[in-house]
C-alpha cells in the first residue's frame, strides 16, 4: 500500500473543450522531495462532469487518481491550504482505492473524540 507525502504540485489545464468524454480537462502532477530533487509520485486527472471515471492506478512508484472537473477547485484548495498531504493507494485483490489525504494513509487514523483543547 504505497503512500507518498506530496511536497509540490504542477497544474496543466487544456485550452479548449475535450472532443470526447474520455479526454482530460486538467491534470495535477504530484511530487515528493526537496526542491531540485523531486520525484513524481502521482497525478490527479480531471474529466468532464458526468463522464465515467477510470479506476485508480496504483503502482509501487506512482498513483493516479481521477475526478470530475467540478472537483478541481476543491482539490486545488486542498493542495494549497492543507499540510501535510499524501497521495495513497491500496490494492486488495480486484478492489483498488486511491486518493489524497491530510496524512499518510494508514489503517488507523486520528482517534475519535480527540480533544483539541479541554475546557477547564
C-alpha positions as CSV (number, residue, x, y, z in Angstrom):
1,X,0.0,0.0,0.0
2,X,2.1,2.9,-1.2
3,X,1.7,6.4,0.3
4,X,3.8,9.4,-0.5
5,X,3.9,12.8,1.0
6,X,3.3,15.5,-1.6
7,X,5.6,18.5,-1.3
8,X,4.9,20.2,-4.6
9,X,2.5,20.1,-7.5
10,X,2.1,21.3,-11.1
11,X,-1.2,22.1,-12.8
12,X,-1.9,21.7,-16.5
13,X,-5.2,22.9,-18.0
14,X,-6.5,22.3,-21.5
15,X,-7.2,25.5,-23.6
16,X,-10.2,24.0,-25.4
17,X,-13.1,21.7,-24.7
18,X,-12.2,18.0,-25.0
19,X,-13.5,16.3,-28.1
20,X,-14.7,13.3,-26.2
21,X,-15.9,12.5,-22.7
22,X,-12.8,10.3,-22.3
23,X,-10.4,13.2,-22.6
24,X,-9.0,15.0,-19.6
25,X,-9.6,18.7,-19.0
26,X,-6.9,19.2,-16.4
27,X,-4.0,17.3,-14.8
28,X,-2.2,17.9,-11.5
29,X,1.2,16.3,-11.2
30,X,2.0,15.4,-7.6
31,X,5.7,15.3,-6.5
32,X,7.6,14.4,-3.4
33,X,11.0,15.7,-2.2
34,X,13.1,18.8,-1.7
35,X,13.3,21.4,-4.5
36,X,15.8,20.3,-7.1
37,X,15.4,16.6,-6.3
38,X,11.6,15.9,-6.6
39,X,10.2,12.7,-7.8
40,X,6.8,12.4,-9.4
41,X,4.6,10.3,-7.2
42,X,1.3,10.6,-8.9
43,X,-1.3,12.5,-11.0
44,X,-4.8,13.8,-10.4
45,X,-6.7,13.8,-13.7
46,X,-10.0,15.7,-14.2
47,X,-12.6,14.6,-16.7
48,X,-15.8,16.2,-17.9
49,X,-18.7,16.2,-15.4
50,X,-21.0,13.2,-16.0
51,X,-18.3,11.1,-17.7
52,X,-17.3,7.6,-16.4
53,X,-14.1,7.9,-14.5
54,X,-11.3,5.3,-14.9
55,X,-10.3,3.1,-11.9
56,X,-7.4,4.5,-9.9
57,X,-4.0,3.2,-11.0
58,X,-1.6,2.1,-8.2
59,X,2.0,1.0,-8.8
60,X,4.9,0.8,-6.4
61,X,6.2,4.2,-7.7
62,X,3.2,6.3,-8.7
63,X,-0.5,6.6,-8.0
64,X,-3.1,8.1,-10.4
65,X,-6.5,9.4,-9.1
66,X,-9.4,10.5,-11.2
67,X,-12.0,13.2,-10.5
68,X,-14.7,15.2,-12.3
69,X,-13.8,18.8,-13.3
70,X,-16.4,20.1,-10.8
71,X,-14.0,18.9,-8.1
72,X,-11.0,20.8,-9.5
73,X,-11.4,23.9,-7.4
74,X,-11.8,21.9,-4.2
75,X,-8.7,19.7,-4.9
76,X,-6.6,22.8,-5.7
77,X,-7.7,24.5,-2.5
78,X,-6.9,21.3,-0.6
79,X,-3.4,21.3,-2.0
80,X,-2.9,25.0,-1.4
81,X,-4.1,25.1,2.2
82,X,-3.6,21.7,3.9
83,X,-0.3,20.3,5.1
84,X,0.9,17.6,5.1
85,X,-0.8,16.0,2.1
86,X,-0.3,12.4,0.9
87,X,-1.4,10.5,-2.2
88,X,-2.2,6.9,-1.3
89,X,-3.3,3.7,-3.0
90,X,-4.4,0.3,-1.8
91,X,-4.9,-2.8,-3.8
92,X,-6.9,-5.7,-2.3
93,X,-7.5,-8.3,-4.9
94,X,-9.7,-6.6,-7.6
95,X,-10.5,-3.7,-5.3
96,X,-8.3,-0.6,-5.9
97,X,-8.7,2.5,-3.8
98,X,-6.7,5.7,-4.1
99,X,-6.9,9.4,-3.1
100,X,-5.5,12.4,-1.4
101,X,-5.3,12.6,2.4
102,X,-4.1,15.0,5.0
103,X,-1.8,12.3,6.4
104,X,-0.1,9.2,5.1
105,X,-2.7,6.6,4.6
106,X,-2.8,4.1,7.4
107,X,-5.5,1.7,8.6
108,X,-5.8,3.6,11.8
109,X,-6.4,7.3,11.6
110,X,-6.9,10.1,14.1
111,X,-8.6,8.9,17.3
112,X,-12.3,9.7,17.6
113,X,-13.0,12.2,20.3
114,X,-9.5,13.6,20.4
115,X,-9.6,16.7,22.5
116,X,-8.5,19.8,20.6
117,X,-8.5,21.8,23.8
118,X,-10.1,21.0,27.1
119,X,-12.4,23.4,28.8
120,X,-11.4,23.6,32.4
